[in-house]
Amino acid sequence: MQMPDHATAPLQFLHHLLRVAIARAQPSHCLPGFLPPPPKGRTLVLGAGKAAAAMAHAVEASWPAAAPLSGLVITRYGHSAPRPAGQVPRVEIAHAAHPVPDIAGMHASERLLALTQGLTADDLVLCLISGGGSALLTLPAAGLSLEDAQRINRQLLASGASIHEMNALRKHISRITGGRLAAACGPAHVLTLAISDVPGDKLSVIASGPTVADESTCAEALAVATHYSIDLPASVREALENGVLETPKPGAQLFARHEAKLIATPRQSLQAAAEAARAAGLAAHILSDEIEGESLEVGKVHAALARAVARGDGPFAKPCVLLSGGETTVTVQATRPGAKPGRGGRAGEFCLGLAQALQGQEMVWGLAADTDGIDGVQDNAGALVKPDTLTRAKTLGLDLADHVSRHDAYGFFEALGDLVITGPTHTNVNDFRALLVH
């Protein structure tokens, strides 16, 4: 990748850092080195997530042509990566909705689970897991309909719950996540290859951990539902109270022939971006790859740090790049009567807070994006903040406070021409944020 000059083309430079971070997490780059030799029996590929199609293609490209290979992975609509020219399709790609599950995801999950029947101790199951799998692997527990699962997901997404909290509940009300897919794969050897999109890179949280042991409990799942006022059917609430829906736990015999490996993480992508910045002669500081909390407030904290650095009294010397990742949240509040509903996601909301708190600070530019290329449910990955963002917004008659109150980051930055649009990236290591301070 050709590197733009950070002094004369700051926005192009930030875009470059985003591309470097995404490239580091591409399955074609990071997956092949983790593949084992073919087993004595057959190899079954199962998986789900926004990177699932690209991961399956990477397996197909590296697997010996003479060795048996088949399977099914589920990805989000529009996230199918093109197969390399001449590559023979061996793994089926199914498509479903995200972040709210749909009937296509439920049918695909049923077919995926059915493929585990008849496995033997000589067989290998390659499970390809990435962010988004919680919604794509949709098999509601007994007592739950698809409509129930959809309603619960919508409520969780709007609640402000962390990804750990959301998945603690989601995997206890599923027949396929929370280690249950692993139970179905016995007695085969199971190797899970995962791309992390969660703070802390905990395998049991990524896509709700379909093939790994679950440390969370029914009691914790019920506590999440109670705390965030999630509407559960009475029969499901009772099953959680009685422990009927408990998930397989660490040490269970069913995991004896299971391995799980992280092939790409948020920190690795941030480190790649930092190395690119340093190669351009800039100091680069990774604040954290595990930042959580309300997106708007996280944006304000980043702004305070950048302003201090720009004034020369911060913890870092300028010029520099400040990098961070993690998974922030947006708690959707009821809008005033008659107000136009907002559009946007975590990255855009972060940029609203960043712009609000930077107060037009000179020589500071910011970019925030979701590395899967989709911020919430819109067509943008994120947005840009410039020193003149507030001035241009005022000229256009944009009321920043109004857009903040309606969670309308998309409308605000679209009007300014400052959306970051990448299209689906075929990977997912969650939030990417970069601030350039000169």
RODO-2510 file (C-alpha; in nm, 4 decimals, decimal comma):
residues 438
     n   res          X          Y          Z
     1     m     0,0000     0,0000     0,0000
     2     q     0,1322     0,3436    -0,0920
     3     m     0,1516     0,5615     0,2160
     4     p     0,0031     0,9141     0,1942
     5     d     0,1959     1,1957     0,3635
     6     h     0,0476     1,2570     0,7069
     7     a     0,1391     1,6263     0,7049
     8     t    -0,0129     1,7195     0,3675
     9     a    -0,2872     1,4564     0,3417
    10     p    -0,3974     1,3764     0,6992
    11     l    -0,7338     1,2225     0,6078
    12     q    -0,5859     0,9995     0,3406
    13     f    -0,3230     0,8949     0,5941
    14     l    -0,5910     0,7913     0,8451
    15     h    -0,7701     0,5960     0,5719
    16     h    -0,4390     0,4226     0,5012
    17     l    -0,4027     0,3173     0,8639
    18     l    -0,7546     0,1708     0,8541
    19     r    -0,6700    -0,0274     0,5385
    20     v    -0,3520    -0,1600     0,7026
    21     a    -0,5480    -0,2717     1,0096
    22     i    -0,8074    -0,4500     0,7968
    23     a    -0,5418    -0,6161     0,5782
    24     r    -0,3745    -0,7640     0,8861
    25     a    -0,6972    -0,9478     0,9724
    26     q    -0,7767    -1,0840     0,6263
    27     p    -0,8338    -1,4626     0,6407
    28     s    -0,6194    -1,5201     0,3310
    29     h    -0,3306    -1,3677     0,5254
    30     c    -0,3799    -1,5053     0,8743
    31     l    -0,5591    -1,8414     0,8414
    32     p    -0,3453    -2,0825     0,6311
    33     g    -0,0658    -2,1132     0,8880
    34     f    -0,3094    -2,2565     1,1442
    35     l    -0,4395    -2,5438     0,9310
    36     p    -0,3497    -2,8980     1,0423
    37     p    -0,2693    -3,1845     0,8051
    38     p    -0,5716    -3,3726     0,6649
    39     p    -0,7094    -3,6403     0,8987
    40     k    -0,7478    -4,0109     0,8332
    41     g    -1,1180    -3,9560     0,7715
    42     r    -1,3038    -3,6627     0,6197
    43     t    -1,2865    -3,2924     0,6976
    44     l    -1,6053    -3,0983     0,7640
    45     v    -1,5971    -2,7179     0,7602
    46     l    -1,8616    -2,5398     0,9700
    47     g    -1,8737    -2,1738     1,0581
    48     a    -2,0539    -1,8466     1,0998
    49     g    -1,9719    -1,4778     1,1050
    50     k    -1,9043    -1,1793     0,8852
    51     a    -1,5667    -1,3274     0,7899
    52     a    -1,6982    -1,6821     0,7419
    53     a    -1,7047    -1,6816     0,3608
    54     a    -1,3511    -1,5438     0,3307
    55     m    -1,2313    -1,7916     0,5935
    56     a    -1,3876    -2,0805     0,4009
    57     h    -1,2219    -1,9639     0,0795
    58     a    -0,8857    -1,9512     0,2597
    59     v    -0,9323    -2,3121     0,3718
    60     e    -1,0305    -2,4214     0,0187
    61     a    -0,7226    -2,2516    -0,1278
    62     s    -0,4835    -2,4239     0,1148
    63     w    -0,6406    -2,7690     0,1543
    64     p    -0,4928    -3,0517    -0,0554
    65     a    -0,7071    -3,1166    -0,3625
    66     a    -0,7064    -3,4920    -0,3003
    67     a    -0,8205    -3,4652     0,0627
    68     p    -1,1978    -3,4766     0,1295
    69     l    -1,3415    -3,1362     0,2213
    70     s    -1,7025    -3,0243     0,2525
    71     g    -1,9229    -2,8166     0,4778
    72     l    -2,1344    -2,5075     0,5283
    73     v    -2,0696    -2,1619     0,6672
    74     i    -2,3166    -1,8782     0,7259
    75     t    -2,2353    -1,5137     0,6624
    76     r    -2,4269    -1,1882     0,6546
    77     y    -2,6096    -1,0827     0,3401
    78     g    -2,3626    -0,9035     0,1139
    79     h    -2,0528    -1,0346     0,2940
    80     s    -1,9604    -1,3176     0,0583
    81     a    -1,6010    -1,2723    -0,0501
    82     p    -1,5331    -1,3646    -0,4143
    83     r    -1,3596    -1,6978    -0,4591
    84     p    -1,0164    -1,6721    -0,6201
    85     a    -1,0263    -1,7405    -0,9931
    86     g    -1,0179    -2,1116    -1,0680
    87     q    -1,0797    -2,2192    -0,7076
    88     v    -1,3196    -2,5152    -0,6920
    89     p    -1,6122    -2,4585    -0,4502
    90     r    -1,6041    -2,7203    -0,1750
    91     v    -1,7749    -2,5406     0,1146
    92     e    -2,1270    -2,4019     0,0775
    93     i    -2,1853    -2,0366     0,1678
    94     a    -2,5260    -1,9530     0,3160
    95     h    -2,6548    -1,6026     0,3871
    96     a    -2,8669    -1,4618     0,6682
    97     a    -2,9534    -1,1417     0,8510
    98     h    -2,7469    -0,9554     1,1094
    99     p    -2,7743    -0,8151     1,3741
   100     v    -3,1358    -0,9346     1,4063
   101     p    -3,1726    -1,3009     1,2992
   102     d    -3,4122    -1,4157     1,0277
   103     i    -3,5720    -1,7344     0,8960
   104     a    -3,2871    -1,7895     0,6492
   105     g    -3,0398    -1,7993     0,9372
   106     m    -3,2540    -2,0458     1,1285
   107     h    -3,2864    -2,2801     0,8300
   108     a    -2,9130    -2,2571     0,7557
   109     s    -2,8320    -2,3290     1,1213
   110     e    -3,0554    -2,6355     1,1143
   111     r    -2,8726    -2,7644     0,8045
   112     l    -2,5338    -2,6862     0,9593
   113     l    -2,6162    -2,8774     1,2764
   114     a    -2,7481    -3,1717     1,0721
   115     l    -2,4103    -3,2047     0,8955
   116     t    -2,2537    -3,3192     1,2240
   117     q    -2,4480    -3,6448     1,2174
   118     g    -2,2362    -3,9525     1,1454
   119     l    -1,8993    -3,8021     1,2362
   120     t    -1,6358    -4,0484     1,3557
   121     a    -1,3181    -4,0327     1,5630
   122     d    -1,1179    -4,0284     1,2362
   123     d    -1,2854    -3,7086     1,1165
   124     l    -1,1868    -3,3442     1,1592
   125     v    -1,4260    -3,0531     1,2032
   126     l    -1,2850    -2,7111     1,1184
   127     c    -1,5027    -2,4484     1,2850
   128     l    -1,4521    -2,1006     1,1375
   129     i    -1,5871    -1,8413     1,3791
   130     s    -1,5972    -1,4628     1,3585
   131     g    -1,8029    -1,1717     1,4863
   132     g    -2,1680    -1,1716     1,3891
   133     g    -2,2093    -1,5434     1,4462
   134     s    -2,4445    -1,4929     1,7420
   135     a    -2,7190    -1,3680     1,5096
   136     l    -2,6299    -1,5879     1,2125
   137     l    -2,6378    -1,9111     1,4158
   138     t    -3,0055    -1,8994     1,5037
   139     l    -3,1653    -2,1985     1,6725
   140     p    -3,3890    -2,0735     1,9553
   141     a    -3,4177    -2,2869     2,2677
   142     a    -3,7357    -2,4762     2,3469
   143     g    -4,0116    -2,2319     2,4335
   144     l    -3,8736    -1,9604     2,2062
   145     s    -3,9954    -1,8783     1,8571
   146     l    -3,7922    -1,6987     1,5924
   147     e    -4,0066    -1,3924     1,6604
   148     d    -3,9119    -1,4152     2,0289
   149     a    -3,5420    -1,4365     1,9370
   150     q    -3,5739    -1,1359     1,7068
   151     r    -3,7464    -0,9281     1,9741
   152     i    -3,4871    -1,0210     2,2370
   153     n    -3,2024    -0,9293     2,0012
   154     r    -3,3570    -0,5911     1,9231
   155     q    -3,4020    -0,5182     2,2925
   156     l    -3,0435    -0,6192     2,3715
   157     l    -2,9026    -0,4067     2,0890
   158     a    -3,0846    -0,0993     2,2183
   159     s    -3,0162    -0,1658     2,5865
   160     g    -2,6555    -0,0541     2,6190
   161     a    -2,5516    -0,4003     2,7427
   162     s    -2,1906    -0,5023     2,6775
   163     i    -2,1136    -0,7800     2,4304
   164     h    -2,0239    -1,0080     2,7230
   165     e    -2,3637    -0,9466     2,8807
   166     m    -2,5552    -0,9853     2,5556
   167     n    -2,3861    -1,3132     2,4707
   168     a    -2,4289    -1,4529     2,8220
   169     l    -2,8021    -1,4348     2,7621
   170     r    -2,8022    -1,5252     2,3928
   171     k    -2,6066    -1,8485     2,4316
   172     h    -2,8305    -1,9740     2,7120
   173     i    -3,1387    -1,9414     2,4934
   174     s    -2,9837    -2,1133     2,1901
   175     r    -2,9595    -2,4763     2,0784
   176     i    -2,6325    -2,4259     1,8896
   177     t    -2,4117    -2,1652     2,0626
   178     g    -2,2582    -2,1750     2,4112
   179     g    -2,0634    -2,4951     2,3336
   180     r    -2,3613    -2,6878     2,2005
   181     l    -2,2229    -2,7162     1,8476
   182     a    -1,9140    -2,8781     1,9997
   183     a    -2,1323    -3,1346     2,1729
   184     a    -2,2898    -3,2242     1,8386
   185     c    -1,9517    -3,2814     1,6711
   186     g    -1,8388    -3,5724     1,8872
   187     p    -1,6471    -3,7963     1,8553
   188     a    -1,4572    -3,6054     1,5826
   189     h    -1,1518    -3,3899     1,6485
   190     v    -1,2653    -3,0241     1,6437
   191     l    -1,0369    -2,7316     1,5633
   192     t    -1,1894    -2,3866     1,6026
   193     l    -1,0183    -2,1004     1,4207
   194     a    -1,1517    -1,7655     1,5373
   195     i    -1,1168    -1,4005     1,4439
   196     s    -1,1800    -1,1966     1,7570
   197     d    -1,4185    -0,9027     1,7619
   198     v    -1,4589    -0,8797     2,1395
   199     p    -1,2672    -0,6979     2,4144
   200     g    -1,0368    -0,9455     2,5834
   201     d    -1,0486    -1,1930     2,2907
   202     k    -1,2411    -1,4469     2,4968
   203     l    -1,3290    -1,7403     2,2713
   204     s    -1,6484    -1,8164     2,4613
   205     v    -1,7794    -1,4681     2,3755
   206     i    -1,6887    -1,4548     2,0047
   207     a    -2,0110    -1,5446     1,8189
   208     s    -2,1427    -1,6716     2,1555
   209     g    -1,8843    -1,9508     2,1605
   210     p    -2,0564    -2,2323     1,9681
   211     t    -1,7636    -2,4741     2,0067
   212     v    -1,6017    -2,3770     2,3372
   213     a    -1,6879    -2,4240     2,7040
   214     d    -1,9006    -2,1539     2,8628
   215     e    -1,8170    -2,0085     3,2042
   216     s    -2,1320    -1,7971     3,2285
   217     t    -2,4392    -1,9414     3,3994
   218     c    -2,8147    -1,9447     3,3697
   219     a    -2,8250    -1,7208     3,6753
   220     e    -2,6031    -1,4642     3,5030
   221     a    -2,8120    -1,4808     3,1871
   222     l    -3,1268    -1,4220     3,3912
   223     a    -2,9596    -1,1304     3,5707
   224     v    -2,8822    -0,9663     3,2348
   225     a    -3,2432    -1,0066     3,1227
   226     t    -3,3684    -0,8601     3,4502
   227     h    -3,1221    -0,5696     3,4621
   228     y    -3,1974    -0,4556     3,1073
   229     s    -3,5708    -0,5362     3,1208
   230     i    -3,5486    -0,7938     2,8402
   231     d    -3,8879    -0,9517     2,7744
   232     l    -3,8536    -1,3304     2,8078
   233     p    -4,1398    -1,5811     2,7724
   234     a    -4,2429    -1,7179     3,1112
   235     s    -4,1345    -2,0726     3,0195
   236     v    -3,7853    -1,9563     2,9224
   237     r    -3,7484    -1,7443     3,2341
   238     e    -3,8468    -2,0487     3,4419
   239     a    -3,5970    -2,2692     3,2529
   240     l    -3,3200    -2,0205     3,3326
   241     e    -3,4244    -2,0070     3,6973
   242     n    -3,4171    -2,3877     3,7194
   243     g    -3,0891    -2,4241     3,5284
   244     v    -3,2517    -2,6332     3,2549
   245     l    -3,0826    -2,4227     2,9850
   246     e    -2,7320    -2,4496     3,1334
   247     t    -2,4451    -2,4625     2,8825
   248     p    -2,1496    -2,7080     2,8733
   249     k    -1,8836    -2,5994     3,1208
   250     p    -1,4996    -2,6075     3,1258
   251     g    -1,3671    -2,9542     3,1984
   252     a    -1,6576    -3,1338     3,0363
   253     q    -1,5507    -3,4534     2,8629
   254     l    -1,7082    -3,3463     2,5355
   255     f    -1,4238    -3,0921     2,4894
   256     a    -1,1476    -3,3536     2,5248
   257     r    -1,0734    -3,3572     2,1498
   258     h    -1,1266    -2,9863     2,0918
   259     e    -0,8742    -2,7126     2,0200
   260     a    -0,9399    -2,3426     1,9644
   261     k    -0,7003    -2,0819     1,8246
   262     l    -0,7216    -1,7092     1,7638
   263     i    -0,5940    -1,6291     1,4155
   264     a    -0,6557    -1,2507     1,4219
   265     t    -0,7219    -1,0066     1,7044
   266     p    -0,7952    -0,6353     1,7426
   267     r    -0,4555    -0,5731     1,9023
   268     q    -0,2713    -0,7273     1,6085
   269     s    -0,4536    -0,4932     1,3703
   270     l    -0,3819    -0,1917     1,5906
   271     q    -0,0164    -0,2958     1,6058
   272     a    -0,0048    -0,3158     1,2257
   273     a    -0,1479     0,0371     1,2028
   274     a     0,1014     0,1606     1,4627
   275     e     0,3906     0,0111     1,2672
   276     a     0,2674     0,1856     0,9516
   277     a     0,2516     0,5180     1,1351
   278     r     0,6005     0,4727     1,2745
   279     a     0,7278     0,3884     0,9272
   280     a     0,5964     0,7309     0,8245
   281     g     0,8033     0,8939     1,0983
   282     l     0,5233     0,9420     1,3511
   283     a     0,5050     0,8321     1,7109
   284     a     0,2137     0,5896     1,7537
   285     h     0,0411     0,5053     2,0803
   286     i    -0,2110     0,2229     2,1285
   287     l    -0,4373     0,3372     2,4103
   288     s    -0,6171     0,0025     2,4420
   289     d    -0,7838    -0,2647     2,2329
   290     e    -1,0483    -0,3284     2,5014
   291     i    -1,2302     0,0044     2,5360
   292     e    -1,5987    -0,0314     2,6222
   293     g    -1,8661     0,2102     2,7379
   294     e    -2,1020     0,4589     2,5759
   295     s    -1,9684     0,5566     2,2333
   296     l    -2,0465     0,9257     2,2794
   297     e    -1,8596     0,9430     2,6101
   298     v    -1,5630     0,7446     2,4774
   299     g    -1,5418     0,9987     2,1945
   300     k    -1,5326     1,2833     2,4460
   301     v    -1,2525     1,1161     2,6450
   302     h    -1,0468     1,0693     2,3276
   303     a    -1,1065     1,4356     2,2427
   304     a    -0,9828     1,5505     2,5830
   305     l    -0,6639     1,3519     2,5388
   306     a    -0,6075     1,4793     2,1835
   307     r    -0,6634     1,8418     2,2921
   308     a    -0,4078     1,8035     2,5695
   309     v    -0,1530     1,6589     2,3277
   310     a    -0,2233     1,9371     2,0757
   311     r    -0,1638     2,2003     2,3468
   312     g     0,1650     2,0375     2,4394
   313     d     0,0661     1,9369     2,7927
   314     g    -0,0573     1,5821     2,7314
   315     p     0,1109     1,2489     2,8060
   316     f     0,2445     1,2211     2,4487
   317     a     0,4488     1,4544     2,2305
   318     k     0,3102     1,5687     1,8967
   319     p     0,3064     1,4869     1,6133
   320     c     0,1620     1,1474     1,6906
   321     v    -0,1174     0,9023     1,6233
   322     l    -0,3461     0,7751     1,8984
   323     l    -0,5023     0,4348     1,8275
   324     s    -0,7691     0,2393     2,0097
   325     g    -1,0127    -0,0464     1,9643
   326     g    -1,2721    -0,2442     2,1552
   327     e    -1,6501    -0,2466     2,1413
   328     t    -1,8416     0,0549     2,2625
   329     t    -2,2189     0,0708     2,2949
   330     v    -2,5039     0,3016     2,2051
   331     t    -2,7949     0,3111     2,4485
   332     v    -3,0882     0,4270     2,2402
   333     q    -3,3105     0,6703     2,4255
   334     a    -3,6661     0,7518     2,3253
   335     t    -3,6691     1,0530     2,0943
   336     r    -3,9002     1,3463     2,1495
   337     p    -4,2448     1,3196     1,9847
   338     g    -4,2300     1,4040     1,6154
   339     a    -3,8495     1,3861     1,5967
   340     k    -3,7022     1,2164     1,2927
   341     p    -3,5473     0,8788     1,3895
   342     g    -3,1693     0,8766     1,3747
   343     r    -2,9379     0,6477     1,1811
   344     g    -2,5934     0,5381     1,2818
   345     g    -2,3763     0,3005     1,4773
   346     r    -2,1014     0,2922     1,7370
   347     a    -1,8299     0,4493     1,5217
   348     g    -2,0469     0,7380     1,4072
   349     e    -2,1693     0,8007     1,7620
   350     f    -1,8061     0,8096     1,8782
   351     c    -1,7334     1,0708     1,6120
   352     l    -2,0274     1,2843     1,7290
   353     g    -1,8797     1,2870     2,0797
   354     l    -1,5313     1,3482     1,9418
   355     a    -1,6420     1,6477     1,7320
   356     q    -1,8495     1,7892     2,0164
   357     a    -1,5610     1,7769     2,2645
   358     l    -1,2756     1,8734     2,0278
   359     q    -1,4483     2,2101     1,9857
   360     g    -1,2782     2,2710     1,6520
   361     q    -0,9306     2,2008     1,7882
   362     e    -0,6743     2,2862     1,5233
   363     m    -0,4388     2,0208     1,3863
   364     v    -0,6425     1,7223     1,5095
   365     w    -0,8097     1,4768     1,2725
   366     g    -0,9990     1,1626     1,3676
   367     l    -1,1365     0,8492     1,2023
   368     a    -1,3505     0,5811     1,3612
   369     a    -1,4795     0,2741     1,1790
   370     d    -1,6015    -0,0776     1,2307
   371     t    -1,3493    -0,3081     1,0657
   372     d    -1,6237    -0,5210     0,9074
   373     g    -1,7184    -0,2185     0,6960
   374     i    -2,0657    -0,1754     0,8467
   375     d    -2,1387     0,0706     1,1284
   376     g    -2,4624    -0,0532     1,2806
   377     v    -2,6944    -0,1336     0,9904
   378     q    -2,5936     0,1476     0,7542
   379     d    -2,3737     0,1338     0,4421
   380     n    -2,0822     0,3186     0,6019
   381     a    -1,7967     0,1844     0,8128
   382     g    -1,7715     0,5011     1,0197
   383     a    -1,6923     0,8708     0,9902
   384     l    -1,4249     1,1406     0,9920
   385     v    -1,3766     1,4395     1,2193
   386     k    -1,1747     1,7409     1,1018
   387     p    -1,0695     2,0693     1,2604
   388     d    -1,3435     2,2468     1,0647
   389     t    -1,6228     1,9925     1,1271
   390     l    -1,8227     2,2197     1,3574
   391     t    -1,7743     2,5269     1,1376
   392     r    -1,8955     2,3465     0,8252
   393     a    -2,1869     2,1940     1,0186
   394     k    -2,2969     2,5416     1,1314
   395     t    -2,2745     2,6717     0,7759
   396     l    -2,5019     2,3890     0,6589
   397     g    -2,7493     2,4507     0,9399
   398     l    -2,6746     2,1216     1,1138
   399     d    -2,7558     2,1119     1,4849
   400     l    -2,4999     1,8800     1,6439
   401     a    -2,6926     1,8564     1,9717
   402     d    -3,0049     1,7513     1,7814
   403     h    -2,8170     1,4782     1,5946
   404     v    -2,6670     1,3585     1,9237
   405     s    -3,0092     1,3421     2,0904
   406     r    -3,1472     1,1343     1,8004
   407     h    -2,8354     0,9153     1,7647
   408     d    -2,8209     1,0397     1,4048
   409     a    -2,4499     1,0197     1,3286
   410     y    -2,5184     0,8999     0,9750
   411     g    -2,7325     1,2023     0,8878
   412     f    -2,4788     1,4454     1,0366
   413     f    -2,1689     1,3111     0,8662
   414     e    -2,3477     1,2308     0,5395
   415     a    -2,4445     1,5969     0,5067
   416     l    -2,0798     1,6934     0,5641
   417     g    -1,9507     1,4379     0,3138
   418     d    -1,7464     1,2777     0,5916
   419     l    -1,8738     0,9209     0,6007
   420     v    -1,6135     0,6449     0,5744
   421     i    -1,7384     0,3903     0,3222
   422     t    -1,5377     0,0731     0,2591
   423     g    -1,8042    -0,1848     0,1772
   424     p    -1,7894    -0,5261     0,3475
   425     t    -1,4273    -0,6057     0,4331
   426     h    -1,4697    -0,9853     0,4830
   427     t    -1,3146    -0,9715     0,8288
   428     n    -1,4093    -0,8292     1,1685
   429     v    -1,1795    -0,7201     1,4508
   430     n    -1,4291    -0,4620     1,5751
   431     d    -1,3807    -0,0911     1,6406
   432     f    -1,0844     0,0956     1,4926
   433     r    -1,0123     0,4515     1,5979
   434     a    -0,7218     0,6739     1,4961
   435     l    -0,6522     1,0350     1,5931
   436     l    -0,3755     1,2286     1,4209
   437     v    -0,2364     1,5196     1,6227
   438     h     0,0087     1,7644     1,4660
***
